[in-house]
Amino acid sequence: MLVGMAVFSILVVLLFEIVNQSSKVGRATNAETERLDKVGVAFDMMRRDLKGAMLPIDPSSTTSFQFLVNPAAGVPILAQNPDSAFWQSPVAADISGGDLAIVGYFIKKDTASTPSRFSLCRLQIDPYDSALGGAGDYKIESGAPWLTEQILQDRAPAAAPDYSGLILEGAIGLWIRAIDDNGDYFSQWDSRLSKKLPKALEVALMVVDNQTLGRVSSLPNPQSTSPENLDIDINIFLSQLPEDVRKGARVFRTVLPISNYRYSTP
């Protein structure tokens, strides 16, 4: 009887361990599926906004639309992850001042949480954005600077965890490369200099799971050492992460076409 009870106890322990491991695998699978879904939504939003990216008849005009990939001017809110993209697209919610809104994608560090959290955010500023004063102050053709530190700080303050443009928590790295119609890659793009839109954007996102996100307190700065090969920059970034963060990180990549590049001025 004692032998039987001992064997039974061992079987119960083994069964409990199997069930526990199965539950862990199930939770991990569900978390990974959820992460894939969120990344897919983020890429779909970028694809939609890029579809309407505009280039005016005179792309060199300082009061015309502008398409920027990794702006050269330093903006503190982008300092942690400078890769970003901003342009104009007909997606304004308030069309009283026209339907062309400023849109953009960038990584934001939320300093209101401990430890700090990193998220992929989407900027949208309508021509009559009441949160920024209204009165058409942000119409592109007004001639006023349309992308400044103050605008980003007002619209996406670093200490605002409830920022309405937050798309994906746990996005710790973003890399964007412009691709022209010859298939060449560029780590920076300014339509007022190139006089045209890129044909597409290559985008890579590094996302950590929720468990890992709580361990991230600081990050290395992403580098742009090789416009033609994002793998080099991504691997440099990965190598500089703490091991426990690196294990929970995954990289997602896509190429997003820009429809209106065909109508760009030569």
FENBEL-V50949 format. One record per residue. N is the residue number from 0. SS is DSSP state (hx for helix, st for strand, lp for the rest). PSI is psi in whole degrees, 0 to 359 (NA if undefined). Layout:
# FENBEL-V50949
n=N ss=SS psi=PSI
n=N ss=SS psi=PSI
This chain:
# FENBEL-V50949
n=0 ss=lp psi=319
n=1 ss=hx psi=318
n=2 ss=hx psi=318
n=3 ss=hx psi=318
n=4 ss=hx psi=321
n=5 ss=hx psi=316
n=6 ss=hx psi=318
n=7 ss=hx psi=318
n=8 ss=hx psi=318
n=9 ss=hx psi=318
n=10 ss=hx psi=321
n=11 ss=hx psi=317
n=12 ss=hx psi=316
n=13 ss=hx psi=318
n=14 ss=hx psi=318
n=15 ss=hx psi=319
n=16 ss=hx psi=320
n=17 ss=hx psi=315
n=18 ss=hx psi=319
n=19 ss=hx psi=315
n=20 ss=hx psi=321
n=21 ss=hx psi=322
n=22 ss=hx psi=319
n=23 ss=hx psi=316
n=24 ss=hx psi=319
n=25 ss=hx psi=317
n=26 ss=hx psi=319
n=27 ss=hx psi=320
n=28 ss=hx psi=316
n=29 ss=hx psi=319
n=30 ss=hx psi=320
n=31 ss=hx psi=321
n=32 ss=hx psi=318
n=33 ss=hx psi=320
n=34 ss=hx psi=317
n=35 ss=hx psi=318
n=36 ss=hx psi=317
n=37 ss=hx psi=320
n=38 ss=hx psi=320
n=39 ss=hx psi=319
n=40 ss=hx psi=317
n=41 ss=hx psi=314
n=42 ss=hx psi=323
n=43 ss=hx psi=322
n=44 ss=hx psi=317
n=45 ss=hx psi=319
n=46 ss=hx psi=317
n=47 ss=hx psi=314
n=48 ss=hx psi=323
n=49 ss=hx psi=331
n=50 ss=hx psi=329
n=51 ss=lp psi=10
n=52 ss=lp psi=133
n=53 ss=lp psi=147
n=54 ss=lp psi=127
n=55 ss=lp psi=176
n=56 ss=lp psi=321
n=57 ss=lp psi=87
n=58 ss=lp psi=347
n=59 ss=lp psi=353
n=60 ss=lp psi=138
n=61 ss=lp psi=352
n=62 ss=lp psi=17
n=63 ss=lp psi=177
n=64 ss=lp psi=159
n=65 ss=lp psi=138
n=66 ss=lp psi=118
n=67 ss=st psi=128
n=68 ss=st psi=122
n=69 ss=lp psi=67
n=70 ss=lp psi=139
n=71 ss=lp psi=326
n=72 ss=lp psi=135
n=73 ss=lp psi=127
n=74 ss=lp psi=116
n=75 ss=hx psi=322
n=76 ss=hx psi=339
n=77 ss=hx psi=2
n=78 ss=lp psi=326
n=79 ss=lp psi=323
n=80 ss=lp psi=89
n=81 ss=lp psi=340
n=82 ss=lp psi=126
n=83 ss=lp psi=169
n=84 ss=st psi=141
n=85 ss=st psi=143
n=86 ss=st psi=187
n=87 ss=st psi=139
n=88 ss=st psi=147
n=89 ss=lp psi=68
n=90 ss=lp psi=16
n=91 ss=lp psi=139
n=92 ss=lp psi=322
n=93 ss=lp psi=108
n=94 ss=hx psi=16
n=95 ss=hx psi=336
n=96 ss=hx psi=18
n=97 ss=lp psi=166
n=98 ss=lp psi=359
n=99 ss=lp psi=114
n=100 ss=st psi=155
n=101 ss=st psi=127
n=102 ss=st psi=157
n=103 ss=st psi=162
n=104 ss=st psi=135
n=105 ss=st psi=165
n=106 ss=st psi=131
n=107 ss=st psi=135
n=108 ss=st psi=120
n=109 ss=st psi=103
n=110 ss=lp psi=357
n=111 ss=lp psi=343
n=112 ss=lp psi=158
n=113 ss=lp psi=116
n=114 ss=lp psi=169
n=115 ss=lp psi=144
n=116 ss=st psi=150
n=117 ss=st psi=137
n=118 ss=st psi=151
n=119 ss=st psi=128
n=120 ss=st psi=153
n=121 ss=st psi=126
n=122 ss=st psi=135
n=123 ss=st psi=125
n=124 ss=st psi=113
n=125 ss=lp psi=160
n=126 ss=lp psi=325
n=127 ss=lp psi=56
n=128 ss=lp psi=109
n=129 ss=hx psi=333
n=130 ss=hx psi=343
n=131 ss=hx psi=24
n=132 ss=lp psi=340
n=133 ss=lp psi=211
n=134 ss=lp psi=23
n=135 ss=lp psi=19
n=136 ss=lp psi=338
n=137 ss=lp psi=22
n=138 ss=lp psi=132
n=139 ss=hx psi=318
n=140 ss=hx psi=0
n=141 ss=hx psi=341
n=142 ss=lp psi=349
n=143 ss=lp psi=150
n=144 ss=lp psi=128
n=145 ss=lp psi=348
n=146 ss=lp psi=104
n=147 ss=lp psi=167
n=148 ss=hx psi=317
n=149 ss=hx psi=318
n=150 ss=hx psi=315
n=151 ss=hx psi=321
n=152 ss=hx psi=322
n=153 ss=hx psi=319
n=154 ss=hx psi=330
n=155 ss=lp psi=65
n=156 ss=lp psi=143
n=157 ss=lp psi=339
n=158 ss=lp psi=32
n=159 ss=lp psi=94
n=160 ss=lp psi=342
n=161 ss=lp psi=23
n=162 ss=lp psi=126
n=163 ss=lp psi=340
n=164 ss=lp psi=6
n=165 ss=st psi=124
n=166 ss=st psi=316
n=167 ss=st psi=109
n=168 ss=st psi=149
n=169 ss=lp psi=5
n=170 ss=st psi=102
n=171 ss=st psi=351
n=172 ss=st psi=140
n=173 ss=st psi=130
n=174 ss=st psi=131
n=175 ss=st psi=131
n=176 ss=st psi=136
n=177 ss=st psi=143
n=178 ss=st psi=124
n=179 ss=lp psi=181
n=180 ss=lp psi=355
n=181 ss=lp psi=358
n=182 ss=lp psi=11
n=183 ss=lp psi=150
n=184 ss=st psi=145
n=185 ss=st psi=131
n=186 ss=lp psi=344
n=187 ss=lp psi=149
n=188 ss=st psi=134
n=189 ss=st psi=113
n=190 ss=hx psi=340
n=191 ss=hx psi=343
n=192 ss=hx psi=318
n=193 ss=hx psi=342
n=194 ss=lp psi=22
n=195 ss=lp psi=169
n=196 ss=lp psi=153
n=197 ss=lp psi=160
n=198 ss=lp psi=329
n=199 ss=st psi=168
n=200 ss=st psi=133
n=201 ss=st psi=125
n=202 ss=st psi=133
n=203 ss=st psi=134
n=204 ss=st psi=131
n=205 ss=st psi=122
n=206 ss=st psi=136
n=207 ss=st psi=156
n=208 ss=lp psi=169
n=209 ss=hx psi=323
n=210 ss=hx psi=319
n=211 ss=hx psi=328
n=212 ss=hx psi=325
n=213 ss=lp psi=347
n=214 ss=lp psi=352
n=215 ss=lp psi=114
n=216 ss=lp psi=327
n=217 ss=lp psi=160
n=218 ss=lp psi=152
n=219 ss=lp psi=157
n=220 ss=lp psi=125
n=221 ss=lp psi=142
n=222 ss=lp psi=156
n=223 ss=lp psi=74
n=224 ss=lp psi=336
n=225 ss=lp psi=96
n=226 ss=lp psi=328
n=227 ss=lp psi=344
n=228 ss=lp psi=97
n=229 ss=hx psi=334
n=230 ss=hx psi=323
n=231 ss=hx psi=311
n=232 ss=hx psi=321
n=233 ss=hx psi=317
n=234 ss=hx psi=324
n=235 ss=hx psi=315
n=236 ss=hx psi=314
n=237 ss=hx psi=318
n=238 ss=hx psi=338
n=239 ss=lp psi=357
n=240 ss=lp psi=149
n=241 ss=lp psi=149
n=242 ss=hx psi=320
n=243 ss=hx psi=334
n=244 ss=hx psi=319
n=245 ss=hx psi=322
n=246 ss=lp psi=331
n=247 ss=lp psi=7
n=248 ss=st psi=142
n=249 ss=st psi=148
n=250 ss=st psi=133
n=251 ss=st psi=136
n=252 ss=st psi=150
n=253 ss=st psi=163
n=254 ss=st psi=123
n=255 ss=st psi=118
n=256 ss=st psi=155
n=257 ss=lp psi=107
n=258 ss=hx psi=318
n=259 ss=hx psi=3
n=260 ss=hx psi=334
n=261 ss=hx psi=337
n=262 ss=hx psi=12
n=263 ss=lp psi=148
n=264 ss=lp psi=130
n=265 ss=lp psi=NA
